Amino acid sequence: MPVAKVGAIVLDCADPRALAGFYAELVGGTVKDEGDWVDLQVPGGPTLAFQETPGHVPPRWPAPDQSQQFHLDLTVEDLDAAEKEVLALGAKPLDTEDRSRTFRVYADPAGHPFCLCAC
């Protein structure tokens, strides 16, 4: 029997409302704004939470001397169509050149890496 269950996946950032809005456009859901903490209730998935962190420094990717800490894998039907949409939302490409792979790596507007996966 497990000791706990996942309550939320929390991302530190400078602007929790803006980042919650980015992910709401990306994966859907309902935003609950509590000031320096914003929850995104994702249908059929875990809650994504965004915590205001003064002086937030985004992870560097790729960086052989520094790990990315974590990232989100987001499943999509069509990588090319999804890529156009995430770029329009403000994502930045990190590793998207190899079009033969089933995934591409981006950074959200606060710099957190995430993958679009057609897996």
PDB file as gemmi writes it, atoms N, CA and C in Angstrom:
CRYST1    1.000    1.000    1.000  90.00  90.00  90.00 P 1                      
ATOM      1  N   MET A   1       0.842  -1.176   0.000  1.00  0.00           N  
ATOM      2  CA  MET A   1       0.000   0.000   0.000  1.00  0.00           C  
ATOM      3  C   MET A   1       0.888   1.239   0.000  1.00  0.00           C  
ATOM      4  N   PRO A   2       0.609   2.213  -0.884  1.00  0.00           N  
ATOM      5  CA  PRO A   2       1.443   3.412  -0.934  1.00  0.00           C  
ATOM      6  C   PRO A   2       1.291   4.264   0.320  1.00  0.00           C  
ATOM      7  N   VAL A   3       2.314   4.983   0.631  1.00  0.00           N  
ATOM      8  CA  VAL A   3       2.318   5.882   1.777  1.00  0.00           C  
ATOM      9  C   VAL A   3       1.571   7.170   1.451  1.00  0.00           C  
ATOM     10  N   ALA A   4       1.654   7.626   0.195  1.00  0.00           N  
ATOM     11  CA  ALA A   4       1.070   8.907  -0.174  1.00  0.00           C  
ATOM     12  C   ALA A   4       0.589   8.853  -1.614  1.00  0.00           C  
ATOM     13  N   LYS A   5      -0.120   9.889  -2.021  1.00  0.00           N  
ATOM     14  CA  LYS A   5      -0.501  10.047  -3.419  1.00  0.00           C  
ATOM     15  C   LYS A   5      -0.068  11.443  -3.872  1.00  0.00           C  
ATOM     16  N   VAL A   6       0.090  11.616  -5.158  1.00  0.00           N  
ATOM     17  CA  VAL A   6       0.531  12.907  -5.688  1.00  0.00           C  
ATOM     18  C   VAL A   6      -0.584  13.921  -5.480  1.00  0.00           C  
ATOM     19  N   GLY A   7      -0.268  15.014  -4.791  1.00  0.00           N  
ATOM     20  CA  GLY A   7      -1.236  16.077  -4.586  1.00  0.00           C  
ATOM     21  C   GLY A   7      -1.126  17.141  -5.655  1.00  0.00           C  
ATOM     22  N   ALA A   8       0.098  17.538  -5.991  1.00  0.00           N  
ATOM     23  CA  ALA A   8       0.329  18.554  -7.007  1.00  0.00           C  
ATOM     24  C   ALA A   8       1.774  18.480  -7.468  1.00  0.00           C  
ATOM     25  N   ILE A   9       1.993  18.933  -8.669  1.00  0.00           N  
ATOM     26  CA  ILE A   9       3.338  19.127  -9.196  1.00  0.00           C  
ATOM     27  C   ILE A   9       3.548  20.637  -9.177  1.00  0.00           C  
ATOM     28  N   VAL A  10       4.568  21.099  -8.452  1.00  0.00           N  
ATOM     29  CA  VAL A  10       4.751  22.528  -8.194  1.00  0.00           C  
ATOM     30  C   VAL A  10       5.946  23.059  -8.981  1.00  0.00           C  
ATOM     31  N   LEU A  11       5.718  24.153  -9.685  1.00  0.00           N  
ATOM     32  CA  LEU A  11       6.781  24.815 -10.431  1.00  0.00           C  
ATOM     33  C   LEU A  11       7.018  26.183  -9.814  1.00  0.00           C  
ATOM     34  N   ASP A  12       8.266  26.470  -9.450  1.00  0.00           N  
ATOM     35  CA  ASP A  12       8.641  27.804  -8.992  1.00  0.00           C  
ATOM     36  C   ASP A  12       8.726  28.730 -10.204  1.00  0.00           C  
ATOM     37  N   CYS A  13       8.353  29.984 -10.005  1.00  0.00           N  
ATOM     38  CA  CYS A  13       8.407  30.949 -11.107  1.00  0.00           C  
ATOM     39  C   CYS A  13       8.251  32.359 -10.559  1.00  0.00           C  
ATOM     40  N   ALA A  14       8.529  33.344 -11.385  1.00  0.00           N  
ATOM     41  CA  ALA A  14       8.390  34.738 -10.971  1.00  0.00           C  
ATOM     42  C   ALA A  14       6.945  35.220 -11.053  1.00  0.00           C  
ATOM     43  N   ASP A  15       6.167  34.683 -12.009  1.00  0.00           N  
ATOM     44  CA  ASP A  15       4.797  35.134 -12.234  1.00  0.00           C  
ATOM     45  C   ASP A  15       3.863  33.933 -12.331  1.00  0.00           C  
ATOM     46  N   PRO A  16       3.324  33.467 -11.193  1.00  0.00           N  
ATOM     47  CA  PRO A  16       2.499  32.259 -11.208  1.00  0.00           C  
ATOM     48  C   PRO A  16       1.239  32.380 -12.068  1.00  0.00           C  
ATOM     49  N   ARG A  17       0.628  33.550 -12.123  1.00  0.00           N  
ATOM     50  CA  ARG A  17      -0.586  33.706 -12.928  1.00  0.00           C  
ATOM     51  C   ARG A  17      -0.279  33.526 -14.413  1.00  0.00           C  
ATOM     52  N   ALA A  18       0.784  34.137 -14.867  1.00  0.00           N  
ATOM     53  CA  ALA A  18       1.147  34.033 -16.285  1.00  0.00           C  
ATOM     54  C   ALA A  18       1.509  32.595 -16.647  1.00  0.00           C  
ATOM     55  N   LEU A  19       2.265  31.926 -15.789  1.00  0.00           N  
ATOM     56  CA  LEU A  19       2.669  30.558 -16.109  1.00  0.00           C  
ATOM     57  C   LEU A  19       1.479  29.607 -16.036  1.00  0.00           C  
ATOM     58  N   ALA A  20       0.589  29.801 -15.084  1.00  0.00           N  
ATOM     59  CA  ALA A  20      -0.636  28.987 -15.017  1.00  0.00           C  
ATOM     60  C   ALA A  20      -1.466  29.199 -16.277  1.00  0.00           C  
ATOM     61  N   GLY A  21      -1.530  30.436 -16.764  1.00  0.00           N  
ATOM     62  CA  GLY A  21      -2.262  30.718 -17.996  1.00  0.00           C  
ATOM     63  C   GLY A  21      -1.660  30.010 -19.193  1.00  0.00           C  
ATOM     64  N   PHE A  22      -0.325  29.982 -19.263  1.00  0.00           N  
ATOM     65  CA  PHE A  22       0.360  29.263 -20.344  1.00  0.00           C  
ATOM     66  C   PHE A  22      -0.047  27.794 -20.331  1.00  0.00           C  
ATOM     67  N   TYR A  23       0.059  27.150 -19.152  1.00  0.00           N  
ATOM     68  CA  TYR A  23      -0.258  25.724 -19.065  1.00  0.00           C  
ATOM     69  C   TYR A  23      -1.753  25.457 -19.228  1.00  0.00           C  
ATOM     70  N   ALA A  24      -2.613  26.372 -18.811  1.00  0.00           N  
ATOM     71  CA  ALA A  24      -4.057  26.203 -19.026  1.00  0.00           C  
ATOM     72  C   ALA A  24      -4.362  26.178 -20.524  1.00  0.00           C  
ATOM     73  N   GLU A  25      -3.690  27.039 -21.292  1.00  0.00           N  
ATOM     74  CA  GLU A  25      -3.867  27.019 -22.747  1.00  0.00           C  
ATOM     75  C   GLU A  25      -3.296  25.743 -23.355  1.00  0.00           C  
ATOM     76  N   LEU A  26      -2.235  25.226 -22.768  1.00  0.00           N  
ATOM     77  CA  LEU A  26      -1.552  24.053 -23.301  1.00  0.00           C  
ATOM     78  C   LEU A  26      -2.285  22.753 -22.999  1.00  0.00           C  
ATOM     79  N   VAL A  27      -2.720  22.556 -21.744  1.00  0.00           N  
ATOM     80  CA  VAL A  27      -3.310  21.271 -21.348  1.00  0.00           C  
ATOM     81  C   VAL A  27      -4.757  21.374 -20.883  1.00  0.00           C  
ATOM     82  N   GLY A  28      -5.317  22.581 -20.850  1.00  0.00           N  
ATOM     83  CA  GLY A  28      -6.692  22.766 -20.375  1.00  0.00           C  
ATOM     84  C   GLY A  28      -6.720  22.853 -18.864  1.00  0.00           C  
ATOM     85  N   GLY A  29      -7.906  22.973 -18.319  1.00  0.00           N  
ATOM     86  CA  GLY A  29      -8.047  22.995 -16.882  1.00  0.00           C  
ATOM     87  C   GLY A  29      -8.589  24.304 -16.352  1.00  0.00           C  
ATOM     88  N   THR A  30      -8.724  24.345 -15.035  1.00  0.00           N  
ATOM     89  CA  THR A  30      -9.294  25.479 -14.340  1.00  0.00           C  
ATOM     90  C   THR A  30      -8.256  26.089 -13.417  1.00  0.00           C  
ATOM     91  N   VAL A  31      -8.055  27.394 -13.541  1.00  0.00           N  
ATOM     92  CA  VAL A  31      -7.070  28.106 -12.734  1.00  0.00           C  
ATOM     93  C   VAL A  31      -7.727  28.604 -11.452  1.00  0.00           C  
ATOM     94  N   LYS A  32      -7.072  28.356 -10.328  1.00  0.00           N  
ATOM     95  CA  LYS A  32      -7.503  28.867  -9.024  1.00  0.00           C  
ATOM     96  C   LYS A  32      -6.361  29.731  -8.494  1.00  0.00           C  
ATOM     97  N   ASP A  33      -6.580  31.037  -8.457  1.00  0.00           N  
ATOM     98  CA  ASP A  33      -5.548  32.007  -8.111  1.00  0.00           C  
ATOM     99  C   ASP A  33      -5.635  32.363  -6.630  1.00  0.00           C  
ATOM    100  N   GLU A  34      -4.541  32.117  -5.911  1.00  0.00           N  
ATOM    101  CA  GLU A  34      -4.493  32.462  -4.493  1.00  0.00           C  
ATOM    102  C   GLU A  34      -3.342  33.419  -4.199  1.00  0.00           C  
ATOM    103  N   GLY A  35      -3.016  34.273  -5.177  1.00  0.00           N  
ATOM    104  CA  GLY A  35      -1.960  35.267  -4.963  1.00  0.00           C  
ATOM    105  C   GLY A  35      -0.603  34.771  -5.394  1.00  0.00           C  
ATOM    106  N   ASP A  36       0.257  34.459  -4.408  1.00  0.00           N  
ATOM    107  CA  ASP A  36       1.596  33.992  -4.763  1.00  0.00           C  
ATOM    108  C   ASP A  36       1.620  32.492  -5.046  1.00  0.00           C  
ATOM    109  N   TRP A  37       0.452  31.862  -5.051  1.00  0.00           N  
ATOM    110  CA  TRP A  37       0.302  30.433  -5.360  1.00  0.00           C  
ATOM    111  C   TRP A  37      -0.907  30.285  -6.259  1.00  0.00           C  
ATOM    112  N   VAL A  38      -0.753  29.604  -7.403  1.00  0.00           N  
ATOM    113  CA  VAL A  38      -1.858  29.404  -8.337  1.00  0.00           C  
ATOM    114  C   VAL A  38      -1.919  27.920  -8.684  1.00  0.00           C  
ATOM    115  N   ASP A  39      -3.119  27.340  -8.564  1.00  0.00           N  
ATOM    116  CA  ASP A  39      -3.342  25.948  -8.943  1.00  0.00           C  
ATOM    117  C   ASP A  39      -3.998  25.874 -10.306  1.00  0.00           C  
ATOM    118  N   LEU A  40      -3.622  24.857 -11.077  1.00  0.00           N  
ATOM    119  CA  LEU A  40      -4.294  24.534 -12.324  1.00  0.00           C  
ATOM    120  C   LEU A  40      -4.838  23.123 -12.173  1.00  0.00           C  
ATOM    121  N   GLN A  41      -6.146  23.013 -12.056  1.00  0.00           N  
ATOM    122  CA  GLN A  41      -6.804  21.710 -11.961  1.00  0.00           C  
ATOM    123  C   GLN A  41      -6.923  21.151 -13.373  1.00  0.00           C  
ATOM    124  N   VAL A  42      -6.138  20.118 -13.668  1.00  0.00           N  
ATOM    125  CA  VAL A  42      -6.077  19.542 -15.007  1.00  0.00           C  
ATOM    126  C   VAL A  42      -7.074  18.388 -15.095  1.00  0.00           C  
ATOM    127  N   PRO A  43      -7.972  18.396 -16.091  1.00  0.00           N  
ATOM    128  CA  PRO A  43      -8.929  17.302 -16.228  1.00  0.00           C  
ATOM    129  C   PRO A  43      -8.211  15.965 -16.424  1.00  0.00           C  
ATOM    130  N   GLY A  44      -8.517  15.008 -15.576  1.00  0.00           N  
ATOM    131  CA  GLY A  44      -7.930  13.676 -15.697  1.00  0.00           C  
ATOM    132  C   GLY A  44      -6.461  13.598 -15.354  1.00  0.00           C  
ATOM    133  N   GLY A  45      -5.904  14.633 -14.761  1.00  0.00           N  
ATOM    134  CA  GLY A  45      -4.478  14.621 -14.445  1.00  0.00           C  
ATOM    135  C   GLY A  45      -4.212  15.241 -13.098  1.00  0.00           C  
ATOM    136  N   PRO A  46      -2.949  15.313 -12.732  1.00  0.00           N  
ATOM    137  CA  PRO A  46      -2.602  15.917 -11.448  1.00  0.00           C  
ATOM    138  C   PRO A  46      -2.730  17.435 -11.501  1.00  0.00           C  
ATOM    139  N   THR A  47      -2.846  18.036 -10.359  1.00  0.00           N  
ATOM    140  CA  THR A  47      -2.852  19.492 -10.261  1.00  0.00           C  
ATOM    141  C   THR A  47      -1.447  20.009 -10.543  1.00  0.00           C  
ATOM    142  N   LEU A  48      -1.368  21.030 -11.382  1.00  0.00           N  
ATOM    143  CA  LEU A  48      -0.116  21.752 -11.555  1.00  0.00           C  
ATOM    144  C   LEU A  48      -0.231  23.007 -10.707  1.00  0.00           C  
ATOM    145  N   ALA A  49       0.759  23.264  -9.888  1.00  0.00           N  
ATOM    146  CA  ALA A  49       0.747  24.438  -9.021  1.00  0.00           C  
ATOM    147  C   ALA A  49       1.945  25.310  -9.368  1.00  0.00           C  
ATOM    148  N   PHE A  50       1.750  26.622  -9.239  1.00  0.00           N  
ATOM    149  CA  PHE A  50       2.778  27.594  -9.607  1.00  0.00           C  
ATOM    150  C   PHE A  50       2.996  28.498  -8.410  1.00  0.00           C  
ATOM    151  N   GLN A  51       4.220  28.499  -7.921  1.00  0.00           N  
ATOM    152  CA  GLN A  51       4.579  29.209  -6.694  1.00  0.00           C  
ATOM    153  C   GLN A  51       5.471  30.395  -7.025  1.00  0.00           C  
ATOM    154  N   GLU A  52       5.080  31.575  -6.545  1.00  0.00           N  
ATOM    155  CA  GLU A  52       5.905  32.762  -6.765  1.00  0.00           C  
ATOM    156  C   GLU A  52       7.199  32.634  -5.981  1.00  0.00           C  
ATOM    157  N   THR A  53       8.306  32.782  -6.686  1.00  0.00           N  
ATOM    158  CA  THR A  53       9.617  32.656  -6.087  1.00  0.00           C  
ATOM    159  C   THR A  53      10.451  33.862  -6.497  1.00  0.00           C  
ATOM    160  N   PRO A  54      10.584  34.844  -5.605  1.00  0.00           N  
ATOM    161  CA  PRO A  54      11.401  36.018  -5.944  1.00  0.00           C  
ATOM    162  C   PRO A  54      12.824  35.589  -6.320  1.00  0.00           C  
ATOM    163  N   GLY A  55      13.337  36.194  -7.367  1.00  0.00           N  
ATOM    164  CA  GLY A  55      14.691  35.848  -7.809  1.00  0.00           C  
ATOM    165  C   GLY A  55      14.773  34.517  -8.529  1.00  0.00           C  
ATOM    166  N   HIS A  56      13.645  34.024  -9.011  1.00  0.00           N  
ATOM    167  CA  HIS A  56      13.622  32.725  -9.705  1.00  0.00           C  
ATOM    168  C   HIS A  56      14.659  32.703 -10.836  1.00  0.00           C  
ATOM    169  N   VAL A  57      15.444  31.651 -10.857  1.00  0.00           N  
ATOM    170  CA  VAL A  57      16.417  31.419 -11.922  1.00  0.00           C  
ATOM    171  C   VAL A  57      15.999  30.148 -12.636  1.00  0.00           C  
ATOM    172  N   PRO A  58      15.649  30.233 -13.918  1.00  0.00           N  
ATOM    173  CA  PRO A  58      15.189  29.033 -14.621  1.00  0.00           C  
ATOM    174  C   PRO A  58      16.312  28.011 -14.776  1.00  0.00           C  
ATOM    175  N   PRO A  59      15.931  26.738 -14.895  1.00  0.00           N  
ATOM    176  CA  PRO A  59      16.944  25.717 -15.153  1.00  0.00           C  
ATOM    177  C   PRO A  59      17.614  25.979 -16.502  1.00  0.00           C  
ATOM    178  N   ARG A  60      18.833  25.512 -16.639  1.00  0.00           N  
ATOM    179  CA  ARG A  60      19.532  25.600 -17.926  1.00  0.00           C  
ATOM    180  C   ARG A  60      19.469  24.230 -18.574  1.00  0.00           C  
ATOM    181  N   TRP A  61      19.148  24.206 -19.845  1.00  0.00           N  
ATOM    182  CA  TRP A  61      19.078  22.944 -20.567  1.00  0.00           C  
ATOM    183  C   TRP A  61      19.592  23.154 -21.970  1.00  0.00           C  
ATOM    184  N   PRO A  62      20.408  22.284 -22.484  1.00  0.00           N  
ATOM    185  CA  PRO A  62      21.155  21.275 -21.727  1.00  0.00           C  
ATOM    186  C   PRO A  62      22.351  21.914 -21.037  1.00  0.00           C  
ATOM    187  N   ALA A  63      22.687  21.392 -19.919  1.00  0.00           N  
ATOM    188  CA  ALA A  63      23.840  21.879 -19.169  1.00  0.00           C  
ATOM    189  C   ALA A  63      24.484  20.683 -18.489  1.00  0.00           C  
ATOM    190  N   PRO A  64      25.627  20.232 -18.985  1.00  0.00           N  
ATOM    191  CA  PRO A  64      26.252  19.040 -18.430  1.00  0.00           C  
ATOM    192  C   PRO A  64      26.625  19.185 -16.963  1.00  0.00           C  
ATOM    193  N   ASP A  65      26.811  20.411 -16.489  1.00  0.00           N  
ATOM    194  CA  ASP A  65      27.200  20.618 -15.094  1.00  0.00           C  
ATOM    195  C   ASP A  65      26.003  20.922 -14.187  1.00  0.00           C  
ATOM    196  N   GLN A  66      24.790  20.909 -14.733  1.00  0.00           N  
ATOM    197  CA  GLN A  66      23.610  21.242 -13.946  1.00  0.00           C  
ATOM    198  C   GLN A  66      22.415  20.459 -14.474  1.00  0.00           C  
ATOM    199  N   SER A  67      21.713  19.774 -13.600  1.00  0.00           N  
ATOM    200  CA  SER A  67      20.575  18.987 -14.039  1.00  0.00           C  
ATOM    201  C   SER A  67      19.359  19.883 -14.229  1.00  0.00           C  
ATOM    202  N   GLN A  68      18.406  19.430 -15.046  1.00  0.00           N  
ATOM    203  CA  GLN A  68      17.189  20.196 -15.263  1.00  0.00           C  
ATOM    204  C   GLN A  68      16.195  19.995 -14.117  1.00  0.00           C  
ATOM    205  N   GLN A  69      16.482  19.151 -13.161  1.00  0.00           N  
ATOM    206  CA  GLN A  69      15.685  18.864 -11.969  1.00  0.00           C  
ATOM    207  C   GLN A  69      14.470  18.002 -12.282  1.00  0.00           C  
ATOM    208  N   PHE A  70      13.617  18.421 -13.165  1.00  0.00           N  
ATOM    209  CA  PHE A  70      12.471  17.635 -13.597  1.00  0.00           C  
ATOM    210  C   PHE A  70      11.962  18.259 -14.889  1.00  0.00           C  
ATOM    211  N   HIS A  71      11.084  17.544 -15.572  1.00  0.00           N  
ATOM    212  CA  HIS A  71      10.394  18.118 -16.721  1.00  0.00           C  
ATOM    213  C   HIS A  71       9.075  17.386 -16.914  1.00  0.00           C  
ATOM    214  N   LEU A  72       8.185  17.995 -17.667  1.00  0.00           N  
ATOM    215  CA  LEU A  72       6.897  17.398 -17.974  1.00  0.00           C  
ATOM    216  C   LEU A  72       6.946  16.782 -19.361  1.00  0.00           C  
ATOM    217  N   ASP A  73       6.414  15.579 -19.508  1.00  0.00           N  
ATOM    218  CA  ASP A  73       6.200  14.965 -20.814  1.00  0.00           C  
ATOM    219  C   ASP A  73       4.717  15.117 -21.135  1.00  0.00           C  
ATOM    220  N   LEU A  74       4.411  15.801 -22.223  1.00  0.00           N  
ATOM    221  CA  LEU A  74       3.034  16.062 -22.625  1.00  0.00           C  
ATOM    222  C   LEU A  74       2.765  15.335 -23.934  1.00  0.00           C  
ATOM    223  N   THR A  75       1.816  14.411 -23.921  1.00  0.00           N  
ATOM    224  CA  THR A  75       1.512  13.583 -25.080  1.00  0.00           C  
ATOM    225  C   THR A  75       0.620  14.337 -26.056  1.00  0.00           C  
ATOM    226  N   VAL A  76       0.984  14.290 -27.334  1.00  0.00           N  
ATOM    227  CA  VAL A  76       0.225  14.954 -28.393  1.00  0.00           C  
ATOM    228  C   VAL A  76       0.022  13.979 -29.554  1.00  0.00           C  
ATOM    229  N   GLU A  77      -0.973  14.277 -30.373  1.00  0.00           N  
ATOM    230  CA  GLU A  77      -1.237  13.448 -31.557  1.00  0.00           C  
ATOM    231  C   GLU A  77      -0.300  13.820 -32.710  1.00  0.00           C  
ATOM    232  N   ASP A  78      -0.072  15.112 -32.916  1.00  0.00           N  
ATOM    233  CA  ASP A  78       0.681  15.605 -34.062  1.00  0.00           C  
ATOM    234  C   ASP A  78       1.748  16.590 -33.566  1.00  0.00           C  
ATOM    235  N   LEU A  79       3.009  16.180 -33.618  1.00  0.00           N  
ATOM    236  CA  LEU A  79       4.095  17.018 -33.118  1.00  0.00           C  
ATOM    237  C   LEU A  79       4.183  18.363 -33.848  1.00  0.00           C  
ATOM    238  N   ASP A  80       4.044  18.359 -35.160  1.00  0.00           N  
ATOM    239  CA  ASP A  80       4.177  19.611 -35.908  1.00  0.00           C  
ATOM    240  C   ASP A  80       3.077  20.602 -35.531  1.00  0.00           C  
ATOM    241  N   ALA A  81       1.840  20.125 -35.452  1.00  0.00           N  
ATOM    242  CA  ALA A  81       0.721  21.008 -35.093  1.00  0.00           C  
ATOM    243  C   ALA A  81       0.872  21.503 -33.657  1.00  0.00           C  
ATOM    244  N   ALA A  82       1.242  20.605 -32.742  1.00  0.00           N  
ATOM    245  CA  ALA A  82       1.412  20.997 -31.340  1.00  0.00           C  
ATOM    246  C   ALA A  82       2.552  21.989 -31.188  1.00  0.00           C  
ATOM    247  N   GLU A  83       3.627  21.791 -31.957  1.00  0.00           N  
ATOM    248  CA  GLU A  83       4.750  22.716 -31.886  1.00  0.00           C  
ATOM    249  C   GLU A  83       4.320  24.133 -32.261  1.00  0.00           C  
ATOM    250  N   LYS A  84       3.564  24.284 -33.326  1.00  0.00           N  
ATOM    251  CA  LYS A  84       3.088  25.609 -33.731  1.00  0.00           C  
ATOM    252  C   LYS A  84       2.301  26.266 -32.600  1.00  0.00           C  
ATOM    253  N   GLU A  85       1.461  25.480 -31.932  1.00  0.00           N  
ATOM    254  CA  GLU A  85       0.629  26.036 -30.870  1.00  0.00           C  
ATOM    255  C   GLU A  85       1.445  26.445 -29.650  1.00  0.00           C  
ATOM    256  N   VAL A  86       2.407  25.598 -29.216  1.00  0.00           N  
ATOM    257  CA  VAL A  86       3.178  25.957 -28.017  1.00  0.00           C  
ATOM    258  C   VAL A  86       4.087  27.153 -28.286  1.00  0.00           C  
ATOM    259  N   LEU A  87       4.607  27.261 -29.495  1.00  0.00           N  
ATOM    260  CA  LEU A  87       5.428  28.431 -29.830  1.00  0.00           C  
ATOM    261  C   LEU A  87       4.574  29.701 -29.823  1.00  0.00           C  
ATOM    262  N   ALA A  88       3.348  29.606 -30.319  1.00  0.00           N  
ATOM    263  CA  ALA A  88       2.438  30.762 -30.304  1.00  0.00           C  
ATOM    264  C   ALA A  88       2.069  31.159 -28.878  1.00  0.00           C  
ATOM    265  N   LEU A  89       2.068  30.194 -27.955  1.00  0.00           N  
ATOM    266  CA  LEU A  89       1.764  30.476 -26.547  1.00  0.00           C  
ATOM    267  C   LEU A  89       2.956  31.089 -25.806  1.00  0.00           C  
ATOM    268  N   GLY A  90       4.143  31.031 -26.405  1.00  0.00           N  
ATOM    269  CA  GLY A  90       5.305  31.629 -25.765  1.00  0.00           C  
ATOM    270  C   GLY A  90       6.399  30.654 -25.370  1.00  0.00           C  
ATOM    271  N   ALA A  91       6.264  29.376 -25.738  1.00  0.00           N  
ATOM    272  CA  ALA A  91       7.323  28.402 -25.459  1.00  0.00           C  
ATOM    273  C   ALA A  91       8.530  28.709 -26.338  1.00  0.00           C  
ATOM    274  N   LYS A  92       9.700  28.253 -25.879  1.00  0.00           N  
ATOM    275  CA  LYS A  92      10.932  28.426 -26.645  1.00  0.00           C  
ATOM    276  C   LYS A  92      11.498  27.038 -26.971  1.00  0.00           C  
ATOM    277  N   PRO A  93      11.914  26.809 -28.214  1.00  0.00           N  
ATOM    278  CA  PRO A  93      12.500  25.512 -28.554  1.00  0.00           C  
ATOM    279  C   PRO A  93      13.860  25.330 -27.893  1.00  0.00           C  
ATOM    280  N   LEU A  94      14.082  24.140 -27.332  1.00  0.00           N  
ATOM    281  CA  LEU A  94      15.381  23.804 -26.746  1.00  0.00           C  
ATOM    282  C   LEU A  94      16.090  22.731 -27.566  1.00  0.00           C  
ATOM    283  N   ASP A  95      15.355  21.709 -27.976  1.00  0.00           N  
ATOM    284  CA  ASP A  95      15.936  20.598 -28.732  1.00  0.00           C  
ATOM    285  C   ASP A  95      14.854  20.060 -29.657  1.00  0.00           C  
ATOM    286  N   THR A  96      14.745  20.665 -30.829  1.00  0.00           N  
ATOM    287  CA  THR A  96      13.657  20.324 -31.751  1.00  0.00           C  
ATOM    288  C   THR A  96      14.134  19.992 -33.154  1.00  0.00           C  
ATOM    289  N   GLU A  97      15.445  19.995 -33.365  1.00  0.00           N  
ATOM    290  CA  GLU A  97      15.979  19.840 -34.716  1.00  0.00           C  
ATOM    291  C   GLU A  97      15.771  18.439 -35.293  1.00  0.00           C  
ATOM    292  N   ASP A  98      15.902  17.391 -34.487  1.00  0.00           N  
ATOM    293  CA  ASP A  98      15.815  16.017 -34.978  1.00  0.00           C  
ATOM    294  C   ASP A  98      14.348  15.625 -35.150  1.00  0.00           C  
ATOM    295  N   ARG A  99      13.852  15.760 -36.360  1.00  0.00           N  
ATOM    296  CA  ARG A  99      12.437  15.508 -36.644  1.00  0.00           C  
ATOM    297  C   ARG A  99      12.116  14.020 -36.767  1.00  0.00           C  
ATOM    298  N   SER A 100      13.118  13.143 -36.671  1.00  0.00           N  
ATOM    299  CA  SER A 100      12.859  11.701 -36.728  1.00  0.00           C  
ATOM    300  C   SER A 100      12.468  11.132 -35.362  1.00  0.00           C  
ATOM    301  N   ARG A 101      12.718  11.906 -34.279  1.00  0.00           N  
ATOM    302  CA  ARG A 101      12.385  11.435 -32.931  1.00  0.00           C  
ATOM    303  C   ARG A 101      10.897  11.594 -32.652  1.00  0.00           C  
ATOM    304  N   THR A 102      10.441  10.905 -31.628  1.00  0.00           N  
ATOM    305  CA  THR A 102       9.034  10.987 -31.221  1.00  0.00           C  
ATOM    306  C   THR A 102       8.803  12.047 -30.155  1.00  0.00           C  
ATOM    307  N   PHE A 103       9.791  12.888 -29.887  1.00  0.00           N  
ATOM    308  CA  PHE A 103       9.641  13.949 -28.895  1.00  0.00           C  
ATOM    309  C   PHE A 103      10.459  15.171 -29.314  1.00  0.00           C  
ATOM    310  N   ARG A 104      10.063  16.326 -28.755  1.00  0.00           N  
ATOM    311  CA  ARG A 104      10.788  17.585 -28.931  1.00  0.00           C  
ATOM    312  C   ARG A 104      10.775  18.313 -27.588  1.00  0.00           C  
ATOM    313  N   VAL A 105      11.842  19.050 -27.314  1.00  0.00           N  
ATOM    314  CA  VAL A 105      12.007  19.695 -26.004  1.00  0.00           C  
ATOM    315  C   VAL A 105      11.862  21.214 -26.146  1.00  0.00           C  
ATOM    316  N   TYR A 106      11.096  21.783 -25.228  1.00  0.00           N  
ATOM    317  CA  TYR A 106      10.824  23.223 -25.210  1.00  0.00           C  
ATOM    318  C   TYR A 106      11.010  23.738 -23.789  1.00  0.00           C  
ATOM    319  N   ALA A 107      11.022  25.057 -23.649  1.00  0.00           N  
ATOM    320  CA  ALA A 107      10.982  25.698 -22.328  1.00  0.00           C  
ATOM    321  C   ALA A 107       9.696  26.500 -22.256  1.00  0.00           C  
ATOM    322  N   ASP A 108       9.042  26.449 -21.094  1.00  0.00           N  
ATOM    323  CA  ASP A 108       7.875  27.298 -20.889  1.00  0.00           C  
ATOM    324  C   ASP A 108       8.346  28.742 -20.706  1.00  0.00           C  
ATOM    325  N   PRO A 109       7.443  29.715 -20.614  1.00  0.00           N  
ATOM    326  CA  PRO A 109       7.880  31.111 -20.501  1.00  0.00           C  
ATOM    327  C   PRO A 109       8.756  31.410 -19.283  1.00  0.00           C  
ATOM    328  N   ALA A 110       8.706  30.570 -18.244  1.00  0.00           N  
ATOM    329  CA  ALA A 110       9.561  30.776 -17.076  1.00  0.00           C  
ATOM    330  C   ALA A 110      10.861  29.986 -17.178  1.00  0.00           C  
ATOM    331  N   GLY A 111      11.046  29.236 -18.274  1.00  0.00           N  
ATOM    332  CA  GLY A 111      12.297  28.514 -18.489  1.00  0.00           C  
ATOM    333  C   GLY A 111      12.292  27.044 -18.115  1.00  0.00           C  
ATOM    334  N   HIS A 112      11.174  26.495 -17.615  1.00  0.00           N  
ATOM    335  CA  HIS A 112      11.121  25.073 -17.248  1.00  0.00           C  
ATOM    336  C   HIS A 112      11.038  24.222 -18.521  1.00  0.00           C  
ATOM    337  N   PRO A 113      11.867  23.193 -18.639  1.00  0.00           N  
ATOM    338  CA  PRO A 113      11.790  22.343 -19.818  1.00  0.00           C  
ATOM    339  C   PRO A 113      10.558  21.447 -19.777  1.00  0.00           C  
ATOM    340  N   PHE A 114      10.004  21.189 -20.970  1.00  0.00           N  
ATOM    341  CA  PHE A 114       8.947  20.199 -21.121  1.00  0.00           C  
ATOM    342  C   PHE A 114       9.082  19.576 -22.508  1.00  0.00           C  
ATOM    343  N   CYS A 115       8.561  18.381 -22.645  1.00  0.00           N  
ATOM    344  CA  CYS A 115       8.625  17.674 -23.921  1.00  0.00           C  
ATOM    345  C   CYS A 115       7.225  17.494 -24.489  1.00  0.00           C  
ATOM    346  N   LEU A 116       7.103  17.669 -25.789  1.00  0.00           N  
ATOM    347  CA  LEU A 116       5.939  17.206 -26.504  1.00  0.00           C  
ATOM    348  C   LEU A 116       6.307  15.837 -27.038  1.00  0.00           C  
ATOM    349  N   CYS A 117       5.468  14.852 -26.769  1.00  0.00           N  
ATOM    350  CA  CYS A 117       5.766  13.467 -27.129  1.00  0.00           C  
ATOM    351  C   CYS A 117       4.632  12.882 -27.957  1.00  0.00           C  
ATOM    352  N   ALA A 118       4.985  12.313 -29.082  1.00  0.00           N  
ATOM    353  CA  ALA A 118       4.028  11.540 -29.885  1.00  0.00           C  
ATOM    354  C   ALA A 118       4.375  10.075 -29.676  1.00  0.00           C  
ATOM    355  N   CYS A 119       4.182   9.622 -28.452  1.00  0.00           N  
ATOM    356  CA  CYS A 119       4.606   8.287 -28.053  1.00  0.00           C  
ATOM    357  C   CYS A 119       3.425   7.342 -27.946  1.00  0.00           C  
TER     358      CYS A 119                                                      
END                                                                             
